[in-house]
Every structure is written in structure tokens, then in C-alpha cells.
Amino acid sequence: MKIATYREGSGMRSGVVRGEMIFPFLGGVDVLHVIQNGPAGVAETGVPLAEVRLVAPLRPASVRDFVAFEEHVEGVRRSVDGSAGVPEAWYDAPTFYFTNPHAIYGPGDDIPFPAASVARDFELEVAAIAGPGGTVFGYTIFNDFSARDLQSREMKVGLGPAKGKDFASSLGPWIVTADELEPYQKDGFLDLWCSASVNGVEVGRDLLSNMGWTFETMLAYAARDSVVRPGDVLGSGTVGNGGCLAELWGRTGSLTPPPLRDGDEVTLTVEGIGSLTNRIISGPDGGALPPVRRRDAAKARAERQ
């Protein structure tokens, strides 16, 4: 089953996609209600997909983004901080970071990059949607947009990505329930081809089954000593073999292919799910920060004595 959310007038509706039609849930039920409570009734009369504007299928309370592809780690690490190889700690557990659930975009939306960023990048991922009782409810396409120049500078502090990541992520075009992708299961992994293109030119292609951990393992790890609720989003991490530009920059030692520019269209396609397209624009100029107040070490020592 494919579940989507779409704009209708000044409001939103959710429903089931069948072919080229979407059949709205009865009673104004939304996607999160279905994830939490199970199937809902749908209208007998559908609306053509061509006549509606799809939006992000849900607004998650949290978004955890993992880094489950060894090839991606090796390439992008060299690009972002100049390091070679894969850290030994990567093999210990499926590492993740939290990104901004309030900056979620959907199919066809413009993505406003920080105006100061020139090393603009996409990231081709699949996201699992947590269901009740530690299960995976379904899957959608996830684009973890990245301002690599900002990310590279701020990660030198040792806290992980912040302004290099928190401006935008996109989800869509819909959620495909886990049962529908069962035919693609192979030893616990989803054997789905994933590809990314910029302005119609393919940049990367990889199998989702090249992940180091299954989604179930990542979900269980996320819940360890913590809380994962139905509707939370867990990104697979970026696929290898050109799943993002920074991986290729790290391997070639140059900005080839070039960073994303205003007007570029990025399309991510995942077998069994669909395609997600977004256009790149620049957000408003944030202006210069006031200078930091530096500590006078000598004065501080004298005051302590």
C-alpha cells in the first residue's frame, strides 16, 4: 500500500495511492494516525494524482539519519575533513545524528540552501518509518541536503553537523508499507536499486542492500536506552557509488561533478518506491555574526589565584 499526503485548498488530506488515483481516508484521518492505529477506511471515489499537489507524506517528531554505507563513509570523509579510510568506530554500531524535523520538504518543493554556501550537495537515502512495537511500518525516499563547506568547518569543533544540515531534508513521494516491499527482501536487506540525477543526468547508482546493517537493527539500536515512537523517521544514510557529490569529490580530489547551483533539479529514484524531485534555490542572506568574545587566559588565571 502507498500512503500519501496532498494539499487540498487551504488544508491537507491523506489517502491511499492506487495507480494514478489517490483515495482519501475517511474522517480526515492522517498518515500518523494510520501508522499508530492501523488501516483506516478510504473513500470510494478517488482524485487523479495529476490534479493534486503531493507534500511530504508526514511531519515526523524526530529524524535520525544513520550512516550505513561503508563506501559513502570512505569517500565523503576524505572530502569533508581530509581523512582517509573508515573509522574503526563505524564498525561497532550503526551511528546516527538527529536532523531538523521542522525543515521537511516534499515532492516538487524548492530547497533553500544557506546563501553563504557554495559546496551544495544532495544525499540519496531511503528512510524507514517506525511503526508500533519496534516494527518498520514502511519506507520512503529521503534527501538529506548538505552544505558541505559549512559542514566541514563546523565539524572541526567535534559536535557533528549543524548548520551544514539543518536547513532542509525532503521526503516522498509517499510511504510504501513494508509488506509491499517483501518481494525485495534478501537476507534481511531490501535489494532495491537507487539512483540520483541532476538536471536529468545520472550521477550515482547503488543497491540499498549494500547497507552494513538492516533497518530493523538500526531501529533497535536507536531505541536502546532511548525512545522511538511510531512515525519517527530513520534514514539509511547515503548510498555509495555516487549517492552524493561529496563522495565523488573525495575520490577524484576535485569538485567534479560540480556543486549544486540555483535552478538545478535533483531527482532521487528508488525501485519499488518511486521518484522524488526538488529544485535548488538560495535562502535569504543570514548576515554576519558578531565576533566571539575570546577568553583572556592570563586574566582568568590571575582572577582564580
C-alpha positions in Angstrom: 0.0 0.0 0.0 1.2 3.5 -0.9 0.1 6.3 1.5 0.4 9.9 0.5 -0.5 13.4 1.8 -1.7 16.1 -0.5 -2.8 19.7 -0.4 -6.5 20.4 -0.9 -7.5 24.1 -0.8 -6.0 25.6 2.4 -5.8 22.2 4.1 -4.1 18.8 3.8 -5.6 15.3 3.3 -4.0 11.9 3.3 -5.0 8.7 1.4 -4.1 5.6 -0.4 -2.5 5.7 -3.9 -3.8 3.2 -6.4 -2.4 3.6 -9.9 -2.9 7.2 -10.9 -5.5 8.0 -8.3 -5.5 8.8 -4.6 -8.4 7.8 -2.4 -8.6 9.9 0.7 -9.0 8.5 4.2 -12.5 8.9 5.7 -13.0 11.2 8.6 -9.9 13.3 7.9 -7.5 10.6 9.2 -3.9 11.5 8.6 -0.8 9.3 7.9 0.4 9.4 11.5 -3.0 8.1 12.8 -2.7 5.2 10.4 0.9 4.4 11.5 -0.1 4.5 15.1 -3.5 2.7 14.9 -3.6 0.6 11.7 -5.6 0.8 8.5 -8.4 3.4 8.1 -11.4 3.5 5.7 -10.9 5.2 2.4 -13.4 7.0 0.1 -14.9 5.0 -2.8 -14.2 7.9 -5.2 -10.6 8.9 -5.8 -8.9 12.0 -7.1 -6.4 11.9 -10.0 -2.8 12.4 -8.8 -2.3 14.8 -11.7 -4.9 17.1 -10.1 -3.3 17.3 -6.6 -0.1 18.6 -5.1 1.7 16.0 -3.1 3.5 17.2 0.0 5.9 15.4 2.5 3.9 12.2 3.5 4.2 13.0 7.2 5.7 15.5 9.6 7.8 13.4 11.9 8.5 14.2 15.5 12.1 13.2 15.0 14.5 12.3 12.2 17.5 10.1 12.9 20.0 9.9 10.0 22.3 6.9 10.0 25.5 6.3 8.0 25.1 2.7 7.0 27.1 2.5 3.7 30.9 1.9 4.1 31.7 3.2 0.7 30.0 6.5 1.4 31.9 7.0 4.6 35.2 6.4 2.9 34.6 8.9 0.1 32.8 11.7 1.9 35.2 11.6 4.9 38.1 12.4 2.6 36.1 15.3 1.1 34.8 16.8 4.4 37.8 16.6 6.7 40.6 15.2 4.5 40.8 11.9 6.4 41.4 8.5 4.7 39.6 5.2 5.2 36.7 4.3 7.5 37.0 4.9 11.3 37.1 1.7 13.3 34.2 3.0 15.4 32.0 2.8 12.4 32.1 -1.0 12.6 31.0 -1.0 16.2 27.4 0.2 15.8 25.1 2.0 13.3 25.9 5.6 14.1 23.4 8.4 13.5 22.7 12.0 14.2 19.5 14.0 14.6 18.4 16.4 11.9 15.7 19.1 11.9 12.1 17.7 11.8 10.8 21.3 11.3 12.6 21.7 7.9 11.0 18.9 6.0 10.1 19.4 2.3 8.1 17.3 -0.1 7.9 16.4 -3.8 8.4 19.4 -6.1 9.4 21.8 -3.4 12.2 24.3 -3.8 15.1 23.7 -1.4 16.5 26.9 0.1 20.2 26.4 0.7 22.1 28.8 3.0 23.0 31.7 0.8 26.6 31.6 2.0 27.1 28.0 1.0 28.8 27.2 -2.3 29.5 23.5 -1.8 25.9 22.4 -2.1 25.1 18.7 -2.2 22.3 16.1 -2.1 22.3 12.8 -0.4 20.4 9.7 -1.8 18.8 7.8 1.0 15.8 5.6 1.9 14.1 6.2 5.2 12.3 3.7 7.3 9.2 4.9 9.2 8.9 3.4 12.7 5.7 1.5 13.5 4.2 0.3 16.8 6.2 -2.2 18.9 9.6 -1.7 17.3 8.5 -2.6 13.8 9.1 -0.9 10.5 5.8 0.5 9.1 7.1 1.5 5.7 9.6 3.3 3.6 10.0 6.5 1.7 12.8 8.4 -0.2 14.9 10.7 1.9 17.1 13.5 0.6 19.5 14.8 3.3 20.6 18.1 1.7 24.1 19.2 2.8 26.1 22.4 2.7 29.5 20.8 2.7 31.6 23.9 3.2 29.6 24.8 6.3 29.6 21.2 7.5 33.4 20.9 7.0 34.2 24.0 9.1 31.8 23.4 12.0 32.7 19.7 12.4 36.2 20.7 13.4 34.6 21.6 16.8 33.7 17.9 17.3 30.0 18.2 17.7 28.8 16.9 14.3 26.8 18.7 11.6 24.7 21.6 12.5 24.0 24.5 10.0 25.5 22.4 7.3 22.5 20.1 7.6 19.5 21.6 9.4 18.1 23.8 6.7 16.3 21.2 4.7 15.5 17.5 4.1 12.9 16.1 1.8 10.7 13.1 2.0 8.4 11.4 -0.6 6.7 11.0 -2.8 4.7 8.7 -0.5 5.2 5.9 2.1 5.3 2.3 0.8 4.2 -0.1 3.5 6.7 -2.8 4.5 4.6 -5.7 3.2 4.6 -4.3 -0.3 8.4 -4.5 -0.4 8.7 -8.0 0.9 9.5 -9.4 -2.6 12.7 -7.3 -2.5 13.9 -8.8 0.8 17.2 -10.6 0.6 18.8 -11.9 3.8 17.0 -9.1 5.8 18.1 -6.3 3.4 16.0 -4.6 0.7 17.5 -5.3 -2.7 16.4 -2.1 -4.3 18.2 -0.1 -7.0 18.7 3.6 -6.0 19.8 6.3 -8.4 20.4 10.1 -8.3 20.4 12.5 -11.2 21.0 16.3 -11.5 19.2 18.0 -14.4 18.4 14.7 -15.9 22.0 13.3 -15.9 22.6 10.3 -13.7 25.3 10.9 -11.1 25.1 7.8 -8.9 23.5 4.4 -8.6 23.7 1.7 -5.9 21.8 -1.1 -4.3 20.2 -0.4 -1.0 21.2 -4.0 0.1 24.8 -2.8 0.3 23.9 -1.4 3.7 26.1 -2.5 6.6 23.0 -3.0 8.9 19.4 -3.8 8.3 16.7 -1.2 9.1 15.5 -3.5 11.9 18.9 -3.4 13.5 19.1 0.3 13.2 15.7 0.8 14.7 16.5 -1.5 17.6 19.8 0.4 18.2 18.0 3.8 18.1 15.6 2.5 20.8 18.3 1.2 23.0 18.4 3.3 26.3 16.1 5.7 24.5 12.6 6.1 22.9 11.5 5.7 19.3 7.8 6.4 18.6 5.6 5.4 15.7 6.1 7.9 12.9 9.7 8.6 13.7 12.0 8.7 10.6 15.2 6.7 10.3 17.4 7.5 7.3 19.6 4.7 5.8 22.5 7.0 5.3 23.7 7.9 1.8 24.2 5.0 -0.7 27.6 4.5 -2.2 28.8 4.8 -5.8 27.8 8.5 -6.2 24.9 8.7 -3.7 26.2 12.2 -3.1 28.6 14.6 -4.8 31.0 14.8 -1.8 31.8 11.1 -2.1 32.9 11.7 -5.7 34.8 14.9 -4.7 36.7 12.9 -2.1 37.6 10.2 -4.6 38.6 12.5 -7.5 40.2 15.2 -5.4 38.3 17.9 -7.3 34.8 19.4 -7.4 33.7 17.1 -10.2 30.7 16.8 -10.7 30.2 20.5 -9.7 28.3 21.5 -6.6 24.6 22.2 -6.9 23.6 25.6 -8.1 20.4 27.7 -8.1 17.9 26.2 -10.6 19.4 22.7 -10.5 16.8 19.9 -10.2 17.8 16.8 -8.2 15.8 13.6 -8.7 16.2 10.5 -6.5 14.6 7.3 -7.7 14.3 4.1 -5.7 13.0 0.8 -7.2 9.6 -0.2 -5.6 9.0 3.3 -4.2 9.2 6.0 -6.8 10.9 9.3 -7.5 11.4 12.5 -5.5 12.4 15.7 -7.3 13.4 19.1 -5.8 14.8 22.3 -7.2 17.7 24.2 -5.6 17.4 27.9 -4.6 19.2 30.2 -2.3 17.7 31.2 1.0 17.9 34.7 2.5 21.3 36.0 3.5 21.8 35.4 7.2 24.2 38.3 7.6 27.5 38.3 9.6 27.7 37.0 13.1 29.0 39.3 15.8 32.6 38.5 16.8 33.1 35.9 19.5 34.2 37.1 23.0 37.5 35.4 23.5 38.6 34.4 26.9 41.8 36.1 28.2 43.6 33.1 29.7 46.1 35.1 31.7 43.5 37.3 33.2 41.3 34.3 34.1 44.2 32.6 35.9 45.0 35.7 37.8 41.4 36.1 38.9 41.4 32.5 40.2 44.5 33.0 42.3 
